[in-house]
Amino acid sequence: MKVVDLIDIYLQLNFQLFWRSLSFVLLGQSLGRGKIMKFGNMCGPHRSVA
């Protein structure tokens, strides 16, 4: 029973982490493109100068 409970908890934690990472990726694709582009524009000149 204990081993089964540990496996169940482990699977539940991995499932939550999977959905968190998936939702984070979806949010990054939908909302983060503008921020990433702004960040790239900010870092681009410095990168080219350096």
NUMI-613586 format. One record per residue (C-alpha): residue number from 1; residue in three letters; x, y, z. Coordinates in steps of 0.02 Angstrom, whole numbers. Layout:
BEGIN
<atom NUM; "ala"; <X; Y; Z>>
...
END
This chain:
BEGIN
<atom 1; "met"; <0; 0; 0>>
<atom 2; "lys"; <139; 122; 44>>
<atom 3; "val"; <231; 93; -119>>
<atom 4; "val"; <70; 116; -217>>
<atom 5; "asp"; <33; 277; -122>>
<atom 6; "leu"; <208; 342; -159>>
<atom 7; "ile"; <189; 302; -344>>
<atom 8; "asp"; <18; 386; -345>>
<atom 9; "ile"; <88; 544; -264>>
<atom 10; "tyr"; <236; 541; -383>>
<atom 11; "leu"; <121; 529; -535>>
<atom 12; "gln"; <10; 668; -469>>
<atom 13; "leu"; <159; 783; -443>>
<atom 14; "asn"; <226; 746; -616>>
<atom 15; "phe"; <53; 776; -689>>
<atom 16; "gln"; <40; 946; -603>>
<atom 17; "leu"; <216; 994; -659>>
<atom 18; "phe"; <175; 938; -836>>
<atom 19; "trp"; <19; 1046; -846>>
<atom 20; "arg"; <109; 1194; -765>>
<atom 21; "ser"; <250; 1185; -891>>
<atom 22; "leu"; <126; 1159; -1034>>
<atom 23; "ser"; <21; 1309; -982>>
<atom 24; "phe"; <180; 1411; -959>>
<atom 25; "val"; <236; 1368; -1136>>
<atom 26; "leu"; <64; 1412; -1206>>
<atom 27; "leu"; <65; 1577; -1112>>
<atom 28; "gly"; <240; 1611; -1174>>
<atom 29; "gln"; <189; 1579; -1354>>
<atom 30; "ser"; <29; 1682; -1345>>
<atom 31; "leu"; <73; 1826; -1229>>
<atom 32; "gly"; <263; 1824; -1219>>
<atom 33; "arg"; <307; 1855; -1401>>
<atom 34; "gly"; <295; 2044; -1385>>
<atom 35; "lys"; <398; 2043; -1225>>
<atom 36; "ile"; <527; 1927; -1302>>
<atom 37; "met"; <539; 2038; -1456>>
<atom 38; "lys"; <559; 2193; -1346>>
<atom 39; "phe"; <690; 2102; -1243>>
<atom 40; "gly"; <780; 2050; -1403>>
<atom 41; "asn"; <777; 2228; -1468>>
<atom 42; "met"; <849; 2288; -1302>>
<atom 43; "cys"; <986; 2155; -1301>>
<atom 44; "gly"; <1021; 2158; -1487>>
<atom 45; "pro"; <1118; 2323; -1497>>
<atom 46; "his"; <1218; 2281; -1340>>
<atom 47; "arg"; <1257; 2110; -1411>>
<atom 48; "ser"; <1315; 2184; -1577>>
<atom 49; "val"; <1419; 2317; -1488>>
<atom 50; "ala"; <1499; 2187; -1375>>
END
